[in-house]
Amino acid sequence: LPDRIPIDIDHGMTVATTVGSGRPYYDGDVLKIAGTFSSIPRAQELRTLVTEGHVARMSVTFMDAERSTKDGVPHVTRAELLNAAFVPIPSNREAAVLVAKAFAATEE
C-alpha cells in the first residue's frame, strides 16, 4: 500500500475535487483509511455532510487488479491503490465511513 493517498469527491481525481488525504492500512483483510479533511471550504462542507450522516460511503480507485471469485462473489486480490472518494453509492455497498470528527474552531 502507498504511504498516503488523495481523497476526493465522486471519483473526480483532480486537484479541484480533492478534499483530503489518508493513510491506507489493513485491519485483518479489511482495507481501511485513516484520513484528514483539508481546511479548504469545500472539504469542510463535505465534513459537515459526513458528520451529519448525509454522506456515509466511500469508494476506492485502483489499477492492474487481479481478481478471484469466492462463493460467486468477485474479489480484488491484488491491485495498485490510487485514491479514495466520498460517494453516495459505492460499488461495494459495505464501504462505509466508520467515524468522522466534527471540526471545532478554537478562539485565540
C-alpha positions as CSV (number, residue, x, y, z in Angstrom):
1,L,0.0,0.0,0.0
2,P,1.2,3.6,-0.6
3,D,2.1,5.7,2.4
4,R,-0.7,8.2,1.6
5,I,-3.5,8.6,-1.0
6,P,-5.6,11.6,-2.0
7,I,-9.3,11.6,-1.1
8,D,-11.7,13.3,-3.4
9,I,-15.4,13.7,-4.1
10,D,-17.2,11.4,-6.6
11,H,-14.0,10.0,-8.1
12,G,-13.2,13.4,-9.6
13,M,-9.5,12.5,-9.4
14,T,-8.5,16.2,-9.9
15,V,-6.9,18.8,-7.7
16,A,-10.3,20.6,-7.8
17,T,-12.2,17.7,-6.3
18,T,-9.6,16.8,-3.7
19,V,-10.9,17.2,-0.1
20,G,-8.1,15.5,2.0
21,S,-5.8,12.6,2.1
22,G,-5.3,9.4,4.1
23,R,-3.1,6.6,5.2
24,P,-4.4,3.2,3.9
25,Y,-3.9,0.1,6.0
26,Y,-5.4,-3.4,6.5
27,D,-7.3,-4.4,9.6
28,G,-7.2,-8.1,9.1
29,D,-8.4,-8.4,5.5
30,V,-10.4,-5.2,5.5
31,L,-8.9,-2.1,3.8
32,K,-9.3,1.0,6.0
33,I,-8.1,4.6,5.6
34,A,-7.2,6.9,8.4
35,G,-7.7,10.3,6.7
36,T,-8.0,14.0,7.3
37,F,-10.1,16.7,5.7
38,S,-8.4,19.7,4.1
39,S,-9.1,23.1,5.7
40,I,-10.5,24.4,2.4
41,P,-14.2,25.4,2.4
42,R,-15.3,22.5,0.0
43,A,-13.7,19.9,2.3
44,Q,-15.3,21.5,5.4
45,E,-18.6,21.4,3.6
46,L,-18.2,17.7,2.9
47,R,-17.1,17.2,6.5
48,T,-20.4,18.6,7.6
49,L,-22.3,16.3,5.3
50,V,-20.3,13.3,6.6
51,T,-20.7,14.2,10.3
52,E,-24.4,14.8,9.9
53,G,-24.8,11.4,8.2
54,H,-25.8,12.6,4.7
55,V,-22.7,11.1,3.1
56,A,-21.7,7.8,4.6
57,R,-20.0,5.8,1.9
58,M,-16.6,5.7,0.2
59,S,-15.1,4.0,-2.7
60,V,-11.5,3.4,-4.0
61,T,-9.8,3.6,-7.3
62,F,-7.2,1.0,-8.3
63,M,-5.5,-0.3,-11.4
64,D,-3.9,-3.5,-12.5
65,A,-6.4,-5.6,-10.5
66,E,-6.1,-9.3,-10.1
67,R,-9.4,-10.9,-9.3
68,S,-10.8,-14.1,-8.0
69,T,-14.3,-15.4,-7.2
70,K,-15.3,-16.9,-3.9
71,D,-18.8,-18.3,-3.4
72,G,-19.9,-16.5,-6.5
73,V,-18.7,-13.1,-5.2
74,P,-15.9,-11.4,-7.1
75,H,-12.9,-10.2,-5.0
76,V,-9.9,-8.0,-5.9
77,T,-6.9,-9.9,-4.6
78,R,-4.2,-7.6,-5.7
79,A,-4.1,-4.1,-7.2
80,E,-2.4,-0.7,-7.1
81,L,-4.4,1.6,-4.8
82,L,-4.6,5.1,-6.3
83,N,-7.2,7.1,-4.3
84,A,-10.4,7.0,-2.3
85,A,-13.5,9.1,-2.8
86,F,-16.6,10.1,-0.9
87,V,-19.6,8.8,-2.9
88,P,-23.3,8.5,-2.5
89,I,-23.5,4.9,-3.8
90,P,-20.3,2.8,-3.8
91,S,-19.7,-0.3,-5.9
92,N,-19.0,-2.2,-2.6
93,R,-22.1,-1.5,-0.5
94,E,-20.2,-2.3,2.6
95,A,-17.7,0.5,2.0
96,A,-18.8,2.8,4.9
97,V,-17.4,5.8,6.7
98,L,-16.8,4.4,10.2
99,V,-16.1,7.7,12.0
100,A,-15.7,11.4,11.2
101,K,-14.9,14.0,13.8
102,A,-16.5,17.4,13.7
103,F,-14.3,20.4,13.4
104,A,-14.2,22.6,16.5
105,A,-12.8,26.0,15.8
106,T,-10.7,27.5,18.6
107,E,-10.8,31.1,19.6
108,E,-7.5,32.8,20.0
